[in-house]
């Protein structure tokens, strides 16, 4: 597996070279959100607001009205928790092209409740005019910007930083509102998003070897959520549907799938893998994924319940989890 570092940082500098209308806004987290490279390359298009996210969102709305494309960069929790009123009134209500790049989604940080964005998808999906996306690998990061730049309105992105794997081929770019069909099968349909897709891929190969036929779709657009492939995958499942997300099970991917299943009369069992109705706590990413049952082994256990038998799959049978240093130069998990 290819592992890349600071993927968004390098891609943003390349992509914005001939786009003088693109501005990058920071709230005192410039290096932590990897936009120091943009600041060095285009200092006249970089604006630091200090610790004032509400002011930053309001200003972004004003800049967008003047023909600019503001790209806000900060930790995800500081976007939707601190500046929700400004997002609604200054950005979403007038349907302005502000792009909000939120880092540290879910349990990708040991920072605990103050830094773990575990309910952001639920909140941002509920805002009218808002597009919500989540990247799952380096290829999606490198091909995301053209797709969201074409959106006529605000966009919220759950972004990955530090060391990011390449899971998808370079010739298969990010496409808005299009699911990636990773495997086909008839027993169980699996939808995964973000970092959970890598975990799901660890498990699906072993499950297929045990005779379970799994259709696995990676979801990168959480709103709009109207790709016909999603509905077809739900309907074609023999045993049921599983969703897997780095987010609370309330209001995220699992809820979006439940909505379309109910609206279209698909009477199949649905199991949602995600953070239950609890807050997470500070620890390493691998520990938290095991503790809150978001990893490959958790998926295996749910599939065993679907098929009604012990498939005799253990952690040792699964591909080893990538071990990331807590305080590496890439800031994989550190604040």
Residue, then its C-alpha position, 0 to 999 in steps of 0.5 A: x500500500x502506498x502511503x503519502x504525506x501532506x496530500x491535501x497541502x501539496x495538491x492545494x498549492x498545485x491546483x490553485x496556481x492559476x486560480x487567483x480567485x481562490x483564497x485560503x482562510x485560517x483560524x490560527x491552525x495554519x501548520x496543523x491544517x497543512x496550509x503553511x505551504x499555501x501561505x508560503x506559495x501565495x501569501x497575498x491569497x492567505x488570510x489568518x483570522x486568529x482564534x475567531x472562527x465566527x468572524x472567519x465564517x462571516x468574512x468568508x460569506x462576504x468574500x464569496x459575495x465579491x466573487x472569491x472562493x474562500x477555502x476555510x481550513x481548521x479542525x472540523x469541530x471549530x467549524x460547525x460547533x463554534x460558527x454554526x450560526x454564521x454558517x447558516x446565516x452568512x453562508x448557507x442561507x445565501x447559498x454562497x460558494x464557501x468551502x469548509x475543509x474540516x480536519x480531525x474527523x471522528x476519532x482520528x485524533x486523541x484530543x478527546x471531546x473538544x477535538x473529535x468531530x463525531x456529530x458533524x455529518x449529522x449537523x451539516x447534512x441538516x443545513x439546507x443548500x449544504x453539500x457534505x463530502x468525506x475523503x477516504x484516501x489519497x486519490x480522493x484528496x488529489x481529485x476532490x478540488x475540481x469536483x467541489x469547486x463546481x458546486x454552486x453553494x457551500x461545501x463541507x469536507x471531512x479531510x484527512x491529514x498526515x500520512x494517508x494511504x492510496x486505496x483507489x487507482x489514480x484513474x478513478x477520481x473523486x466524483x460527487x454523489x457517486x459511490x465506488x463499487x469496490x466488490x460485488x456480491x449477493x449475501x451482504x451489502x456494505x457501505x463504508x466511508x472515510x477511514x472505515x473503508x480501509x478497515x472494511x477492505x481488510x475484512x472483505x477479502x478474508x470474508x470472501x475466502x470464508x464463502x461470504x459474498x459481499x458487495x462493498x461500496x465506498x461512500x464519499x458524498x453524504x449529501x446529496x445522497x441520491x446515487x441510484x447505485x446505493x439503492x440498487x445495492x440495498x435491494x440486491x442484498x440477500x441477508x441485509x445491509x451494513x454501514x460503517x462510519x467514523x461518526x456517530x450512528x445518529x444522522x450520518x451514513x447509517x441514517x442516510x442509508x436507512x432513509x432511502x431504504x425506508x422511503x423506497x420500501x426496502x425491507x432488509x435488515x440494517x446494521x450501523x457500525x459507528x460510534x454509539x450514542x456516546x462521546x469518545x475519549x483520548x487515545x490512539x486511533x487504532x485503540x479507539x477504533x477497537x474500543x468503539x468497534x469501528x475496525x475490521x474485526x467489528x465488521x467480521x463480527x457483524x457479518x457472522x451475526x448476519x450469516x448465523x455462524x462463527x467464521x473463525x476469523x481472528x485479528x491475526x487473520x486480518x491484514x495488520x493495521x498501519x501503525x502511525x506515530x502519535x507525534x510524527x512530522x506528518x502530524x498523523x494524529x497529534x494536535 
